[in-house]
Amino acid sequence: MNKIVVEAPAKINLTLDIKGKRSDGYHELETVMHQVSLSDKITLEKAKGISLTSNSNLIPTDATNLAWKAAKLILAKFNDKAGVKIYIEKNIPVGAGLAGGSTDAAAVLLGLNRLYNFNLGTGILGDLALELGSDVPFCLFPASTAIARGRGELLTPLSNLKKLHFLLVKPDFQVSTREIFAGFSLEQVVKTPDLDAFIKAWQEYEVCSLNKYMVNVLETVSIKKYPEIRQIKQKLKNRGALSAVMSGSGPTVWGWFNDLDILEDAYNYFSANYQEVFKVSSYVRGE
Ligand code: C5P
């Protein structure tokens, strides 16, 4: 095998809580991550050295790209004579809170593991992933929904009872994850997600109570800086979303709908006003 194509799905955070600041400068997270059906497509071809191209001019195509760093890391450790030509078909918006860069990096680790028969297990791949970024371990985790703790690497799978449907609305700007975390203070938080209650509602698929526990404490920082995020949340709710919450550090807001006709109406409304609007569902591999 000389070439492999790997799907790299986006994630949203259904809940996001921060328990405090750690001695390593990162924040102690407790978040439910959920992969959705908006994917980049990564083509990996055996080659000499590392190179990267993309259909998008919004991402770097040099060694600063996280996918390049992933290739460098795994090849340096397990076959320093090998190289790879990476092509990224970019569909996930950049700087959006949807783990676009992290999922590309995870796909490179998974793909090179197969292309070069490294036969690395999830433990080693998870360690390499965390070296690249806090969201990368989840992106290569086999379960498409998981609770992530620690920096994001302590993962507990949650099974999906139902396929959920969302509208993703990304305003026309990007945010810096580092800046949003740096602006976070526990004192500003008025509402935290109740994870135990969320899990119970998730496992029993109690639509009416699930939305109560879908809370992201980073909204306290992002909304203050970018009030448009609050407006999008409100508009999504006005258009029938059961809940509307910012993903990660933002700025993308997801709206959860269980009526596909209402979702379609909301899609028509938002796509007339925003450039990056996506109808997505819970991710199912190979679908
Ligand atoms: O790990 P990653 O490089 O993706 O994180 C980007 C930034 O987000 C970090 O530099 C840090 O400021 C912040 N972060 C954090 N705590 C986490 C994850 C990320 O403070 N658990």
Residues whose N, C-alpha, C, O or C-beta is under 5 A from the ligand:
A	BS01	C5P	G25 Y26 H27 L29 L132 G133 S134 D135 G150 R151 G152 T177 R178 F181
